[in-house]
Amino acid sequence: MEREGANWTCPFCGRHTTITSPNYHRDSNRVLVSDSALASDLALTHIAIVCPNPDCRQLTFHVTLSEASPRSHNFKVGSKLQSWQLLPESSAKPQPEYIPKSLRDDYLEAARIVSLSPKASATLSRRCLQGMIRNFWETPKRPNLKQEIEAIQDRVDPQTWAAIDAIRSVGNIGAHMEHDIDRIIEVEPREATLLVELIETLFQDWYVNRHDRNERMKAIIGIAESKKDQRNGTAKAQGEEIEAATSPANDEPHAED
Ligand SMILES: [Zn+2]
């Protein structure tokens, strides 16, 4: 886990930053039981980090149970026994609201249970993947994931295709591509994690990139329109000036600026 002064990436907003006090706190305490089956002496370390990004300020919280040296004061934290990431609850990255809610929900749930139940996670991920393909590429429904994926082969860029295709060669996920999406299949935690990562990548490559591009285009069009308005305004004003200067009512000679 992170040390003070270390580079750190906020799991909530994705901002890369350096964590320093007062946004960082680490402390260890003796756990005052002795001779447990786990270890004869225990220490609990907690690490709290507040994201320094003013728009985020989310708390990341992590605890570790370790062996402790036997003295009750000035104890030393020994080797790690187990650790828990308490906040955020999972490694799931918050996804923007312009991604359909049903897809975000499936993804968040899949990420949350990926180590607890890889097969349930993989089922949600497969459903999410199918939903994304239908929603983003507006493809008609097909009987299985294999056909859904093949339908977009010519439309996605080669690198994205390679990533999607790689999943099909992974253990049981690949073996069951032709089965119904809701069939629960046994998968390794690693396979379930790969699916979650693929979905994160596709959210980014498809939805986020499309959204960002649209925003950039809107900004460019907005600037172009305001320039046009400005030019029209200036031309109109100049026209009026020339008219005023050449008007017989204006006796004063028109001075150059
Ligand atoms: Zn943050």
Boltz pocket constraint, residues with backbone or C-beta under 6 A from the ligand:
constraints:
  - pocket:
      binder: B
      contacts: [[A, 10], [A, 11], [A, 12], [A, 13], [A, 14], [A, 15], [A, 51], [A, 52], [A, 53], [A, 56], [A, 57], [A, 58]]
      max_distance: 6.0
